[in-house]
Amino acid sequence: MKTYLILVVIFCFITCQENYQAYDSTSLSAEQASKLKENLYLDYKKGILSNRSKEMTDKIITINNRQIKFDLQFFGKKATDGWSLFISLHGGGGTTEEKNTMYWNRHKTLYELDNGILFTPRSPTNTWNMWHQSHVDTFFNRIIQNMIAFHEVDPNRVYIMGRSAGGDGIYQIAPRMADRFAAAAMSAGHPNEASPLGLRNIAFAIHMGENDYFYDRNKVAIQWGGQLAELRKNDPGGYRHFVKIYKDKGHWMDNLEASALIWMSDFVRKPYPDKIIWKQDDVLHKRFYWLKNEDPTIGDLIEADITGQVINIKNSSSSSLVIQLNDDFIDLNKKVVVIYQHTELFNGFVPRNKKVIERSLKEYGDPYGIYYGEIHLSLAK
């Protein structure tokens, strides 16, 4: 019996070592990479369930001395692929903590869903720009990660909407975080300096009262509608949008903007779009879909598309770029070609690498944002 046990232990040790060494090698097969991705995400999810259970129970998320309180409401039944998640941002801003909390409490009662989870956060600050400061992006990433892990949310059916100051936030959050959402809906807000270019792969709705004159919100909404229409005309595969100007309505639209919930529900996120328009605003991001820019600057604009095994970088105001790849949208068993402004920069195989898988998971915590290999490019400006 002792000899048998020793042999079993030795066999298990050798087998485990072989599996680990295979995963730790510089190049993995498609099957190995897929299995490693699954195992690493399960471990990542276990870590979230263990380390963040208190913040989900208390309904208070704390990051760098700032807090977001939140309310959860469940409607209908969970779909086969998981719950749809609707994040809804309240108005207010530029006033006292008591008033903004009052707006948050009122906002919790505004909307109902046929099916899905309604997540209503309380802004971490009371400033006029409370929903588009840089820290809110970190909070939204955390919220999505938590909701996937704790409540089986479908990562490709996450939606975001907001009214008034919350609408201000949507104008800015949706373009710069478009890779996290399937659709977004803005109500009664103002975009300030935001650009719609990043909305190429996310559905975007605008709801505005005809008489919402303050800060020219009504005029700007119409202008944005025109810009989106022109963008879609020139790029029919993107910029899906809907604009509704409510006749005889002002800043308060009698809750008619709630129709956006049904409209958004028809859309599913494309985690690996065939074309990306990436415009940096004053809150910088290093990742956007399958592109990375390790040294972004305000105003950077990158345009790239993919057809079969060919990736075309049409324009880039950045001098370096990283292309992230996995077998869900390109065949890594075949050569990959990268072209930049009609010049071939890369033509070869991209190895599947454990470190890339681990790093991409850690960066986003998105099960659909895990990549197997990378191509690092140096671009002449």
PyMOL commands that set and color helices and strands:
alter all, ss='L'
color gray80, all
select helices_A, chain A and resi 2-24+30-51+53-58+97-107+134-151+165-176+178-180+197-201+214-234+256-265+354-364
alter helices_A, ss='H'
color red, helices_A
select strands_A, chain A and resi 60-63+66-75+83-89+116-122+153-163+183-187+203-209+241-246+275-279+287-288+291-292+301-307+310-316+320-325+336-340+343-348+373-378
alter strands_A, ss='S'
color yellow, strands_A
deselect
rebuild
show_as cartoon
